[in-house]
Amino acid sequence: MKMTRKIKSFLLLLSSAALICDCVQRSYPSVNVPYGVKAAAYPGHVEIQWNDANGAEYILYSVENNRSREIAHVNKSPYLDFSIGGSTSERTLTYVLCPEGLDVSAFKDSTFLKANPRAESLRLEVEVPAMSDSLLLETVQEYTTRYFTDFAEPYSGLARERSNDRNADIVTIGGSGFGLMALIAAQQRGYISEEKAYSQYGKMLSFLDEVERFHGAWAHWYDADTRKPFSFSRFDDGGDLVETAFMAQGLLTLRQYLKEKRPDLSAKADKLWKEIEWDWYTKEGSDSLYWHWSKNHGWKMNHRIKGYDECFITYVLAASSPTHSIDAKVYESCYKTSSYYYNNKEYYGIPLTIGMEYGGPLFFTHYSFLGLDPRGLRDDLTDYYERGRAHSLIHYNYAIENPKGHKGLGENLWGFTSSDDPLVGYTSHHPYTDAENGTVSPTASASAIVYTPEESLKCIRHMYYDLGSKLFGPMGFYDAYNPSMAAGEQVVKSYLAIDQGPIACMIENYRSALLWELFMSSPEISEGLSKLSLTKE
């Protein structure tokens, strides 16, 4: 049959319409493509990063076997995808960071990709490693160190007191001492380049040398903008000897690390250490060491440094000083005379030689030993490594017993110390006290890894693989977690320098003993330990 002219015209019209529709369907507008889009894979999560000054919203998809799955709507970089879970084998995963209003199927369309050549960067392929404890520790240490690199106050290089501080850029002396050691480990492991590390060390040492000091001691806090001391409390506006000790621990570790690499920076660290007038803080000759002195208030706070607690390192350093040393009688007459020094009781069948009931908060056994190696360190009362292990195991067993019946506590979730808290703000949690309200602090169990590797790894695995989507953020584990609270109220999403530092440092000491070896290589330290009748094997 011959086709009539009208039918031919009609079919031609339909064909043209279909072609037009196809062109419309396959014509894509220009889309917003952020810069710096990248993905990095870890044993239990993938981190997606991008730069977008406008804060545009994107939809993150995973793509597998030509099927896409929406993961989240995101507008803030980085985004950590914990939905992948851990696996015993390596995997290849594909992600698409899709601009709002655009269907993910467009990324399969050559027309779209031709119209938006930069859109290729929104499709990301990553190789996810198999689970292992070594990679897990690497992940936690690397992320935690970001607090002291990415989040450092840029002018001074020092550590900000906390991530949610309302008082502008307040930097902390003790936390920055911990940060110095975390940075050394970061440089050694390649988390930061030598150039960046040396630049930051230089900034820190210069700031420490330029700010006001109080007979060589630094204040607890400084305002980085004004470089003035920032009062910790009404009368605490001057020298803080304990915070200074935490800084000095870092300075000596840095001095030893840089002796051959950068002798100029090493010499600056040595100068700062030798200028600390530890003997002044005995009120110039008493049998006690005092925590605070202020040019405005003198010795008004009248706080004798007594233990056993986090202040042990203060006496070790004060006895070790080659320029302003204290007598051993100060240690014997002050630190060792508190009501919570001697113990000699058992808890859960575990003997505790010194320290308060149940050992107190776990930071007591972390802060002094980030550089000071407890292994084989002894006196006539205790073995300091075994004492730290006992303290940690007491906390572990307390969580298993869980006498208050808190949700979630047990062998996979334990560790109590001073930290932020979902209920009451910053407080000191430790066993059998009213403040123990079910809140665990990741720094407690993670930093105890040098004493209790098996028990700490149980907790770290659980906090990362099982709880990571809510408990692990851009700078590692958040500060506090209380599973007894309602959903959305369980986690305090803050970071504190004094909690992040011990995690990074103690994981490094567990992995390599680097910081212990550096600090203990200081010749003054062996002399100070001997003066205090402490032996080291």
Sequence and secondary structure as in RCSB ss.txt:
>XXXX:A:sequence
MKMTRKIKSFLLLLSSAALICDCVQRSYPSVNVPYGVKAAAYPGHVEIQWNDANGAEYILYSVENNRSREIAHVN
KSPYLDFSIGGSTSERTLTYVLCPEGLDVSAFKDSTFLKANPRAESLRLEVEVPAMSDSLLLETVQEYTTRYFTD
FAEPYSGLARERSNDRNADIVTIGGSGFGLMALIAAQQRGYISEEKAYSQYGKMLSFLDEVERFHGAWAHWYDAD
TRKPFSFSRFDDGGDLVETAFMAQGLLTLRQYLKEKRPDLSAKADKLWKEIEWDWYTKEGSDSLYWHWSKNHGWK
MNHRIKGYDECFITYVLAASSPTHSIDAKVYESCYKTSSYYYNNKEYYGIPLTIGMEYGGPLFFTHYSFLGLDPR
GLRDDLTDYYERGRAHSLIHYNYAIENPKGHKGLGENLWGFTSSDDPLVGYTSHHPYTDAENGTVSPTASASAIV
YTPEESLKCIRHMYYDLGSKLFGPMGFYDAYNPSMAAGEQVVKSYLAIDQGPIACMIENYRSALLWELFMSSPEI
SEGLSKLSLTKE
>XXXX:A:secstr
    HHHHHHHHHHHHHHHHHHHHHT        EEEEEEE SS EEEEEE TT   EEEEEEETTEEEEEEEE 
SS EEE TT   SS EEEEEEEEETTS GGGGG HHHHHH GGGGGGEEEEEE    HHHHHHHHHHHHHTTTTT
TS TTT   BSBTT SSSSEEEHHHHHHHHHHHHHHHHHTSS HHHHHHHHHHHHHHHHHS  BTTB  SEEETT
TTEEE SBTTB SEEHHHHHHHHHHHHHHHHHHTTT HHHHHHHHHHHHT  GGGGGTTT SS BSEEBTTTBTT
T  B  SSSTTHHHHHHHHH SSS   HHHHHHTGGGSTTSEEEEEETTEEEEESSGGG  GGGGTGGGTTS  T
TEE SS BHHHHHHHHHHHHHHHHHH TT  TT BTTB    EE  TTTSSEE  TTSTT SS B HHHHHHGGG
T HHHHHHHHHIIIIITHHHHEETTEE SEE TTS TTSSEE   BHHHHHHHHHHHHHHHT HHHHHHHT HHH
HHHHHHTT EE 
